[in-house]
Amino acid sequence: EVARGGERKAEAEGIALQYARCVAMLREKREKELLAPALLEYGEVLWYLGNKKGAGAVWNDALDSVFTVLNMGRNWRDTLDPSLLLDPPARAPTNHNLLERIGVVQLLRAGALAARLAQRTYHQDLHLQLEYALLAAHLF
């Protein structure tokens, strides 16, 4: 079983390398729609390999790419319209509607990313854990 574990880790490291290349290519081609899911999966592979800090950085990058805002998780209250904080995205005024602006799939992906960051990355920083959890709750 130890040999199998070593083989799996080597295979996962190869997969991580392929994801890094894929992410670089998506950035080069400016493929916004595909970048976030690739980063999400890349973070999962890094998490599996034990690189928790790297996984958190990649997931934050994925969240930023959904909204095209740097440090979205930490600055979401300044970025999102205040009316969106009171109403769910589907009921917000049409001109500020997140659902129409980024789409349902990206909206759900952003919520999943924020929840994952709150649960896995910021479990020792209660302030950031709360901020990411509140962002996830708002997006869902």
WOQUI-V89955 format. One record per residue. N is the residue number from 1. RES is the residue in three letters. OMEGA is omega in whole degrees, -180 to 180 (none if undefined). Layout:
N	RES	OMEGA
N	RES	OMEGA
This chain:
1	GLU	178
2	VAL	179
3	ALA	179
4	ARG	179
5	GLY	177
6	GLY	178
7	GLU	180
8	ARG	180
9	LYS	178
10	ALA	178
11	GLU	179
12	ALA	177
13	GLU	175
14	GLY	178
15	ILE	179
16	ALA	178
17	LEU	178
18	GLN	178
19	TYR	179
20	ALA	177
21	ARG	179
22	CYS	180
23	VAL	179
24	ALA	179
25	MET	179
26	LEU	177
27	ARG	-180
28	GLU	-179
29	LYS	-180
30	ARG	179
31	GLU	-176
32	LYS	-176
33	GLU	-177
34	LEU	-175
35	LEU	-177
36	ALA	179
37	PRO	178
38	ALA	178
39	LEU	178
40	LEU	-179
41	GLU	177
42	TYR	177
43	GLY	178
44	GLU	179
45	VAL	178
46	LEU	178
47	TRP	179
48	TYR	-180
49	LEU	179
50	GLY	179
51	ASN	-175
52	LYS	179
53	LYS	177
54	GLY	179
55	ALA	179
56	GLY	179
57	ALA	180
58	VAL	179
59	TRP	175
60	ASN	177
61	ASP	178
62	ALA	179
63	LEU	177
64	ASP	-177
65	SER	178
66	VAL	-176
67	PHE	-174
68	THR	178
69	VAL	179
70	LEU	-180
71	ASN	-178
72	MET	-177
73	GLY	-179
74	ARG	-175
75	ASN	-174
76	TRP	-180
77	ARG	177
78	ASP	-174
79	THR	-177
80	LEU	178
81	ASP	-179
82	PRO	179
83	SER	178
84	LEU	-180
85	LEU	-179
86	LEU	-178
87	ASP	174
88	PRO	-177
89	PRO	-177
90	ALA	-178
91	ARG	-178
92	ALA	178
93	PRO	-173
94	THR	-177
95	ASN	179
96	HIS	-171
97	ASN	178
98	LEU	-178
99	LEU	179
100	GLU	-176
101	ARG	-176
102	ILE	177
103	GLY	-175
104	VAL	-178
105	VAL	179
106	GLN	178
107	LEU	178
108	LEU	178
109	ARG	179
110	ALA	177
111	GLY	178
112	ALA	178
113	LEU	180
114	ALA	178
115	ALA	179
116	ARG	178
117	LEU	179
118	ALA	-175
119	GLN	-171
120	ARG	-172
121	THR	-174
122	TYR	-178
123	HIS	178
124	GLN	178
125	ASP	-173
126	LEU	179
127	HIS	180
128	LEU	178
129	GLN	178
130	LEU	-180
131	GLU	-180
132	TYR	178
133	ALA	177
134	LEU	176
135	LEU	179
136	ALA	-180
137	ALA	180
138	HIS	-178
139	LEU	179
140	PHE	none
